[in-house]
Amino acid sequence: MTYPPQHAYPASRTPGGRCPVAPSLYGPEPDGNALPAFYEELRREYGPVAPVTVAPGVPAWLVIGHREVLHLTREEGDFSHDPRRWSLLREGRVLPESPIMPLVGWRPALLYADGQQHRRMRAAVSEAIARIDGHELRRSVRATAEELIASFAARGEADLVAHYAQKLPSQVIIRLLGLDERTGQQLIWAITGTVAANADSVNASRRMGGILSELVAEKRSRPGDDLTSTLLGHPARLTDEEVVHNLAVMFLAGNHTTVNWISATLRVLLSDPAFRSSLAGGHLTVDDALDLVLWRHPPTQHFPARYATRDLTLGGRAIRAGDMLLLGLAGANQDPAILPPDGAPVVGNRSHLAFGAGPHACPAQDPARLITRTAVDTLHHRLPDLRLSVPESQLTWLRSPWSKGLAALPVRFGPRR
């Protein structure tokens, strides 16, 4: 995007002939509580496609219209997943050490591919995920949940993000990949640093790649009953490098979103008495509750990225070839055009965009739901007297341009042996 300094947008590309400064998605504001008002303001000011910055000096378009997100995800001829088309990158205006590069930089993985190349890798990833035994996965999640709860139950207090939501999905996923516990913990630290979008993210991404490369080399010589071995043996004949980077994408997307989904669901249960009562009284099933959370608090609010393949118009914005566009999943879920007059999503409606849409929709929705459902259900039954230990307004949030997930969820309960 070639814009004047201070990210001011030309009058021809903004409504009303004004030259506003683009709102920022990085830094502490807006936090998770402020996001709904933030999207309302963007929609009022710019409509369904708004100018934003994702890092200092890095502009992009945030697509928050439901119809426009569907168009963005389905029209691969107009919008590519390949960041090598990004004009700022081609012009050298985004440095390799930028904290956003670990997530938006090109990898030989399904998330960054189009057309036949994407279909080849997605077939391998989807079939590997489909081979996961749901009954065994549920047993593994429940056993892990019981162990984690036992580790803090006697204290009568815990941080449900640090002590539960952050640990449970990652421990389950590292076993699915075929990693030992020690190496798996190193991978978790590397993954956490990669998605943080901070000064260490590039180094964290390198550490992640090194761990996964060693795993692939080991499974190539000694295959096992795990996701890594299944990908290596798939008829699509993925190269070792492709397996490494598809595993990275699977872990980055699967772990981070599941952590946030668990945390957001627990937060709503603890802070919304009507929601909790409906669940306890059987008016809502756990799956209904999970879907309502996906509507209101999707695990990833701003998903990177698409790149315009030509000059075009989207949502009234003049998009130029090479512009970056972000999927504003949370904003699109709030689009008044697809919600009832009261603005509340209908129970049972799964037309939300929490998992994306089109050919690149998340292929791991079912295992993610199973992990989240089992995690929430186990904790709810083991510690039914959970309560927040701070006012909801004092909850802290992660600082990331992609996701404003909870940084902590402190609770108290009756101590148990």
N, C-alpha and C positions, 0 to 999 in steps of 0.2 A: 504494500500500500504506500503510495507516495503522497504524503500529507505534509503540511507546514509544521514547524516546530511546536512543542508543547501539545502535540496530538490534537491540534485544532482541526476540525473537519470542514472542508470547503462548503460554502453555502449551497452549491449545486447538489450536494450529496446529503444534506440534512433538511428536515422540514422547516418551513417558515423562513428560509433564507438566513438562519442564524449560524454562528460558528462556535458551538459549544466545545468545551474540553471533554474528551471521552472519559466516562466513568471507569474506575479501576476495579479489577477483580482480585488483585493481589493485596497483601497487607491485612491488617486485622479487621478492617471494615469493608463491606458489611459482614457481620457475623451471621450465624445461622438464624438467630431470632429476627434479624433485620432484613433477611432476603426477600420475604413476601412483599414488603413495602418497597424494596429496591426494584423488584420486577415491575410493580405497579407504576413506579415513577418512570422507569425505562419505557414501558408501553405507552404511557401518557405523552412522553417527550418525543419518542422516535417511532412508535409503532412496533411491529413484530420483529424487526431486525435493527439492532442498536449498535452503535460504535462503542467499543470498550478497549481497555489496555490490559494485557495479561502479564506484563512485566514492564519495567521502566523502558519507555521508548519502543514498545512492541504493541502496535494496534491490531485489532481483529474485529470481526463482526460477531455479536452474540445473537443467535436466532432464538426468539422466545415465543413465536407464534406456533401453535400446534400444527396447523396446516403447512406452515413454512418448514418446520422441522421434518415433517413427513416428506415434503418435496426434496429437501436437502439430502435425506438418507436414501431416497429411492432413485434419484436421477444421477446415476454414476457417470453419464456422459457429460454432465455439467459440473459435477463436483467430485474431485478425485480425493483418495485417501493418501496419496503419495506426497509427503512433505517436500520432496525435491522440486515440486512445482511452486512452492511458496516463494513469492517475489522477494520478500525481505531476506530470506535465506540465500537466494541466488545472488542478491546484491551485496551480500556480506554485512548486512545490518543486524543480524542476530549471530552472536559469537558462539562457537562450539561449547564454551564453558557456561553459557547462560543456564540458569537453574531450571528453565522450562524444557531444555533440550532432551533430557532423559525420557520425557513422555512424548514429545512431538518430533524428535529426530527420527530419521528413517531407520527401520529395521527390516530384515527379510522375514516378516511375519504377517499374518492375515490382517491385522489391524491397519497395515500401511500399504496394502495391495488392492488392486482393482481387477475386475474381469476374471479371466480364466485363472490367473495366478492366485487370486483370492479364493476362488472356488476350489482349487486344488488343495490349498492349505486348510481351508475351512472344513472340507470333507474329512481330512485326517483328524483335526481337532474335535469336530462334532462326534465322529465315531468313537474316538478315544473316550470322550466324556460319556457317551451313551453306554459304554461297557462298564461303567461304575455300577456296582451292585447297590441298589438303593437300600435294601435291608441291612447290608453290612455297613453302609455309610451311616445310617441312622444309629446303629449300635455303637459305632465308633464315636459319633458326635455326642451321644448320651453319656458314654463312658468318660469322655474327655470333660464334658460339662460337670459330671459328678465329681471328678478329681479336682477341677478348678474350684468348685463351690466348697468342697471339703477343705481346701487350702486356706480359706478365709472365714468359714462359717463360725468358728469359735470366737472370732474377734468381735462379732456384732457390727462390723462396719467394713466397707470395701469401696474401691473405685471400680465400678462395673465396666468402664472402658479398659483401664490398664490391667485389671485382674481377671477380666472375663472376656469381653468382646474382642479385644486385640489378640488374646492368646488362643481362643478356641478355633476359629477358622484356620489360622496359620498352622496350628498343630495337626489339624485334620488334613490340610492340603499337602504338607510336607510328607506325610505318610503316603498319600495318593501318588506323589511324584516318585517315591522310592528313596527318600533321603533319610539318613540317620538323624537322631535327635540333635546332636551337637552341630552338625553341618546345617541342619534345618534352622536352628536358632540363628546362625550366622546369616543365612539367607533372609530370614525375617528382618534382621537389623538392616541389611542392605536394601531390601524392598521398602522399608519404612523411610529410609533416607532418600530413596529415589523419588518417591511421590511427594516428599515434603516441599519440593521446589525451593530449596535454599542453597547456600553456598557449597554445601557438601554433596549435593544431589548427583553431580557428574561422577565424582569418585565412588559414591554408593552404587551407581549404575554399573560402573566397571567391576566392583566387587561382586555384584549380582551376576554379571556375565561370566566371571571366572568360576564361581561356584557351580553354575548351571553347565558350563562347558565340561567341568570335571565329572559331573553327574552323567552327562550324555556319553562321554568317553567310557565311563564304567559300565553303563547299561548297554552300550554297543558291544562290548566284549562279554558281558554277563547279564543277559536280559532277565527281567523278573516279571512279576504280576503287578505292574504299575503303569501309570499314565505315560511315563517317559519311554518305557519299552514298547508300549502300544504305538506311540507316535513313530518310533524308529522302525517298527516293523510294518507300518501301513503301506498299502500298495501305491499310495501317492509318491512314495520314495523321497521323502523330505531329506535334505542334506542335514548333516550334524549342525551346521550353523542355523538352518531354518528351525530345527527342533529346539535349539537353545533359545532363540528369540521368540518362538511361539510359546514355550514354557514361561518365559519372562512375562509375556503379555497375559497369559492365563493366570499367573500368580498375581501380577500387578492389579489386574481387573478383578479377579475372583476374591482375593483376600481383602483388598481395600473396601470394595463395595459391600461385602458381607459383614465386615466389622461395623461399617456405618449403618447398615440395615438393622443389625442387632441392637446397636446403641440407640438408634432413633426409635425403635419399637419400645425398648425398655424405658426411654425417656417419656414417651407418650403414656405408657402404662402408669408411670409414677406421677405424672403431672396432670393427667386428664381423668378425673374421677368418673365421668360419664362413660368414657372409653373403657376404663377398667371394669366398671360395673356391667357394661354390655357384654364384655368378654367373659367375666365370671358368671353372669346369669345365663349364658348360652345364647344371647341375642346376636352375638358376633362369634363366628368361628375364628380360630387362630389365623387361618388363611385370609379371612375377611379383614382382620386387623392388619395383617402384613400388607395387603393391597392398599388399605387406606393410608398406611405409612408411606408406601411407594408414591401415592398421589401427592401427599402433603410434604414429605421429607425424603425425596429420592436420595439414594446413597451418594451419587455423583451428580452435582448440580450442573456442571459445565463440562461437557465431554469434548476433548480434542480429537480430531479437527478435520475439516474438509477444506479443499483448495479449489477455487473457481478455475475451470479450464478455459473459460472465455469471458468476455465482457457480457454481463446480463443484468437483469433486474430481479430482485427478490424482496418481497414485502415492501415495495416502494423504494428500496435502496438501489443505487447504482453500484453494482459489484464489478470489480475489474478482475481480469484474468490474473491469477496468482494471489488474490486476497485469501486470508485465512478466515474461516467461519467456524464458530463453536456451536455445538448442539446445546442450547439452553434448556436442558431437560426439565428442571424444576420450574422455570418460567413458562414453558409450554404447557406443563400440567396445570398451571394457574390461568391459562388463557380463558377469558370469559366466554369466548365463542364456543367452547366445548363443554362448559360446566352448566349445571342447572342454575336457575335464577338466584338461588341462595348461595351459590358459590361452593357448595359442598359436594364432593364426589359421591356418586351412588355406590352403595355396597354391592360388590359383585362385578362392577365395571372394571375391566382390565385393559382399557384403551389408553392407559397412562404410557408415558414414554421413558420410564425409569430405566429400561434395559435397551433403549434405542429402538430402531425400527429398520425395515428394509433388509437387504442382503447381509448387512453387518450387525444385525441385532445380536445381543449377547447369546452365545450358544450354551451357556452354563446356567440358565435361569432355574432349571429344575433342581440341580444339586444345591445351588445357592439358597433356594427357598427351603429345601429340606434341612440344611444346616441351620438357617435362621429360625425356622419353626421349632426345631428340636431344642436349640439353645434357649429360646424364650420360654418354651413350655417347661423345660426342666427347671430353670431358675424360678419360674412362677410357682411351681408346685413345691419346690424345696424350701423356698423362702417367701411364703405368701404375705409376710408382714413387712416387706421392703418399703422404705420411704426415703425420699430425698433428705440429705442432711444439710443442704443449703437451699435458699430460695432459687426457683427456676431461673430467675433473672441473673443470678450469679454464676451460672454454668459457663464454662470456658470453651472456646472453639479453636479448631485447627486453622492455621493461616495458609491457605493454598488457593491458587486461582481456579482450581478444578472442583474442589470439594470443601465445604465448610462443615465438616463433621465435628462431633463432640470431642473435645480433648480430654474431658473427665466427666464422670457421672458418680459423684460421691453419695453413698447410701448408708442407712443404718437399719438394723433388724435385731430381733431377739437372738442372742448367741446360741449356737447349737453345737453339740459334740460332733 
